[in-house]
Amino acid sequence: SMGQWVIFHAKNSLRDFRNRALVRWGRCAIPEYLCAWQGWSSLCLTMFLFLMLCMEPILHCFQHNDGFLFTEHCFEGENLLFPYSIMSTAAMLLYFLLLSDLSVFSTRVSSFALICTRVISEVTLFLFGLTFFV
């Protein structure tokens, strides 16, 4: 999945740079496709997937595996388990965010997504109000 995203971003970035479809953000020029929420969220997903690959505990335990193949329980791997879990959680949330864009294809799924966003905002307000009583 990371390879597809890298190719997607390289292709779209090169296309926007060649066509001079750039947007100024401060002193930086960014490709125009990153202005849509799908563009920047997929770029964030690509970065999280790359960081997950760099921090993969199994890869760090290849040298010190104590006779077990594909283990993440070594000194080097144990230190990376928590940061790796944070990165994988963020990547999963971004996958679901990008998947929510597909909910417009089905009326039932679209209505479910609309109800979930309304209910989540109401539950958040309730929990925020509850903090004043506790």
Phi, psi and omega in degrees: 000323180294322179298320178296319181292322179296316178296318180300313183287324177295315180296313182289325177293315178298319179298315181290324177291321179293320180275001183055037176268073185243151178241133179279128175231094188073235177264357182264147172252121180247151178298147186293330181294342179280355178284335176279152184293332178292325181293309183286329178289324177289329174292319176297320178298318178298319179293319178296321178295322177293319177295324176296321178295319180292329184258011183302117182297327180295322179292327179283342181263005179299321182285327186238064186263356179052038177088356179256130179272140179058053176248149176250007183259076171223175184300315181292322181287323180297325180291339183260355185297315182291311177299325178294321180292326176295316179296319180290327176294315179297320179295320179295319177297321177291324174300314180292326176297315178292328179288333180295339177294336180281354183291348181284348181284336180237134181293320180295315180293322179295318178293323177297317179295321179294317179294320180298319179293323178292317182291320180297320179293323178291320178295321177297317177297320178297314180294324177295318178292328180293332181294337180284338180269344183263000000 
